[in-house]
């Protein structure tokens, strides 16, 4: 399995919008590829979030993203997502992993 992990900081007053955006984006992703998404909010830092997405393979992800990026709504949702980021921490960390063992 191919795993993508994003880390970013979300404004507290935009959390509800952020979650709504994530649900809409996940629907688009799932229409074009097999994926599962988890959103985790830090207990220590109230703005820190992790987004963990799981795909069948890196090839499935890359091929699916070609189709996702053709959906006009996805660019609008990404723009809305960026409006939820803490303004002085606009950084989005991204990491890629391969699952080797699931117990």
C-alpha positions in Angstrom: 0.0 0.0 0.0 1.0 3.6 -0.7 0.6 6.1 2.1 0.6 9.9 1.9 0.9 12.0 5.0 0.3 15.7 5.1 0.8 18.0 8.1 -0.6 21.5 8.2 -2.0 24.1 10.6 -5.7 24.9 10.5 -7.3 28.0 11.9 -9.7 27.2 14.8 -12.4 29.4 13.4 -12.2 27.5 10.0 -12.3 23.9 11.4 -15.9 23.2 10.3 -15.2 24.5 6.8 -12.0 22.5 6.6 -13.8 19.3 7.5 -16.5 20.0 5.0 -13.9 20.6 2.3 -12.2 17.4 3.2 -15.4 15.4 2.9 -16.1 16.9 -0.6 -12.5 16.3 -1.8 -12.6 12.7 -0.5 -15.7 12.1 -2.5 -14.0 13.2 -5.6 -10.9 11.2 -4.9 -12.9 8.1 -4.1 -14.8 8.4 -7.4 -11.5 8.1 -9.3 -9.4 5.7 -7.1 -9.6 3.4 -4.1 -8.5 5.5 -1.1 -9.1 5.9 2.6 -8.4 9.1 4.4 -8.0 9.8 8.1 -7.8 13.3 9.7 -6.0 13.6 13.0 -6.0 16.7 15.2 -3.2 17.2 17.7 -3.9 17.2 21.4 -0.9 19.3 22.1 -1.2 22.0 19.3 -4.8 23.0 18.6 -3.9 24.1 15.0 -1.9 21.0 14.0 -3.5 18.4 11.8 -2.3 15.2 10.0 -4.0 13.9 6.9 -3.2 10.2 6.3 -4.3 8.8 2.9 -4.0 5.2 1.9 -4.0 3.9 -1.7 -3.6 0.5 -3.3 -0.3 1.4 -4.9 1.8 4.4 -5.9 0.8 3.8 -9.6 -2.9 3.7 -8.6 -2.4 7.0 -6.8 -0.6 8.7 -9.7 -3.1 7.5 -12.3 -6.0 8.5 -10.1 -4.6 11.9 -9.5 -4.5 12.5 -13.3 -8.3 12.0 -13.3 -8.9 13.9 -10.0 -7.0 17.0 -11.3 -9.4 17.1 -14.3 -12.4 17.7 -12.0 -13.0 21.5 -12.0 -14.3 21.4 -8.4 -11.0 20.1 -7.0 -9.1 23.3 -7.7 -11.8 25.4 -6.0 -11.7 23.1 -3.0 -7.9 23.4 -2.8 -8.2 27.2 -2.9 -10.8 27.0 -0.1 -8.6 24.6 1.9 -5.7 27.1 1.7 -8.0 29.8 3.2 -8.3 27.5 6.3 -4.5 27.5 6.9 -3.1 29.5 9.7 -1.9 32.7 7.9 1.6 32.8 9.3 2.1 29.0 8.9 1.1 28.4 5.2 3.5 25.5 5.0 2.1 22.0 4.0 4.4 19.2 4.8 4.1 16.1 2.6 5.6 12.7 3.0 5.3 9.4 1.1 5.5 5.9 2.5 5.0 2.3 1.5 3.3 0.0 4.0 5.5 -3.0 4.8 3.6 -4.6 7.6 0.1 -4.3 9.1 -0.5 -6.1 12.4 
